[in-house]
Amino acid sequence: MNARAPQTVLTRVVRPIIAIIAILLVVVSTFAWSKIDTLKHNTANAFLTLGGEADGATDILLVGSDSRTDAKGNPLTASERRMLHAGNDVESTNTDTILLVRIPHNGRSATAISIPRDTWISTPKLGEGKINGVYGQTLLLAKQEALAKGMSPQQAEKIATEAGREALLRAVVDLTGVTVDHYAEVGLLGFVLITNAVGGVEVCLNQAVNDPYSGAHFRAGVQTLSGSKALAFVRQRHGLLRGDLDRITRQQAYMASMVRKVLSAGVLTNPDALNRLTLAINRSVVVNEGWDVVQFAQQLQHLTGGQVKFSTIPVVNPDAHMNLDNGDMVSAIEVDPPAVKAWVERTIGSAKKPGKKRELPKPERVNIDRSAVSLSVLNAGSLAGLAGSVAKYLEGLGYQTQNTGNSDNDTPTSVVVGNPQTMAAADAVSKDLGGLPVQSSADVPIGTVRVVLADDYEGPATKDGKTVFASDLELPAKPTVSPGSTPSISAGGRGPQCVN
């Protein structure tokens, strides 16, 4: 774009791109104007295993790196490290902020899902560990291998960085089940520079905080933060009731406030602000090679703050203690991967293959009296209310419901269980639910059929008196965290959401 293009044209294109960024915690991935070419020199490896957006949406992995270098690999100055409370470790490569962002191709909404830095996962090469260490550990191993082969330190660093990014991307894909289409990364300094470029961001604290570790010293209530103070706000986790989960809530509230500001205020009509953003992006943001961010941004012309939402994956135990291979025990966040995949699919939409038509099963004639069959429908999945919705569907076919509730046992597979003497009833229920596996058990009373529904259930259910697929129910997730779990945050409204 010509640098002298009319301001209205510039703002129309720039506005949604900045919005993407705030969504990304990268807070800015890029924008279209005279210096857009500068970002082309800050690209991640071209052979990241990226998807092709075939599921009707763009899925972006946004990474906030704890690196003490800029986007070009240059170490931060001593004064910059002091400002960031970052210490002197230039080798730090922890990925302490991991966001998966989905934007449908119509560009009218955006959903950002946070993955806690201490989430405990397993990878083929590294084994078990925290997800925020995947990038750095892989990088270190790849660098050692490259140097051992006689490569120069510069070559080894490049190859190792590419390997670290690829490993993190694969870990996120394995955990969430979402094929990532694009990758963006920003360092500590970038967060500060970008925040300053937009004139600071308004936040609200439920109570005053004083944390020497992050440098967070704030009063309670609404306040506008810039620079290193903003970074301290989103990095603090010591002294917070729920540790990293509260820290994530802060990050989401901060990003929502930035989105709100950019979409509603005159930030993008200010040439000085645009120039500061250009310099900040050039210094700190990395995107995958081949991503046409300008074309992508043009899809977001109608994006509003109320359609930008933030959530966090469900966790089983936020205060778990896990064993490392060397026998040491570390604190971590325990998750249930199948439940995470099911929750992500419900939260951001199913990635169904185009052209595949789903059909609800049609009730068949059976050799039993459905009204003589008593049902026990149990929910072993992560979708609250599923058992009741399926029970209503079966009642509509004539079955009698004895009880519904949650299963005492976790199971990855839905199943219909009948008494050995009345298996015809179990077979009939299985057919009515689309052909679920059937088992026999003497623990089930004669004439009763037990239906156990797991996260793999895609059969019929009832919603508002109509038969629908279970995946279309849009029911809330069953709580997997103790009371006070991470809330969902929207960029709509007029002011910042108050947080711990």
Secondary structure, 3 states (H helix, E strand, C coil): CCCCCCHHHHHHHHHHHHHHHHHHCCCCCCCCCCCHHHHHHCEECCCCCCCCCCCCEEEEEEEEECCCECCCCCECCHHHHHHHCCCCCCCCCCEEEEEEEEEECCCCCEEEEEECCCEEEEECCCEEEEHHHHHHHHHHHHHHHHHHCCCCHHHHHHHHHHHHHHHHHHHHHHHHCCCCCEEEEECHHHHHHHHHHCCCEEEEECCCEEECCCCEEECCEEEEECHHHHHHHHHCCCCCCCCHHHHHHHHHHHHHHHHHHHHHCCHHHCHHHHHHHHHHHHHHEEEECCCCHHHHHHHHCCCCHHHEEEEECCCCEEEEEEECCCCCEEEEEECCHHHHHHHHHHHHCCCCCCCCCCCCCCCCCCCCCHHHCEEEEEECCCECCHHHHHHHHHHHCCCEEEEEEECCCCCCCCEEEECHHHHHHHHHHHHHCCCCCEEECCCCCCCEEEEEECCCCCCEEEECCEEEEHHHCCCCECCCCCCCCCCCEECCCCCCCEEC
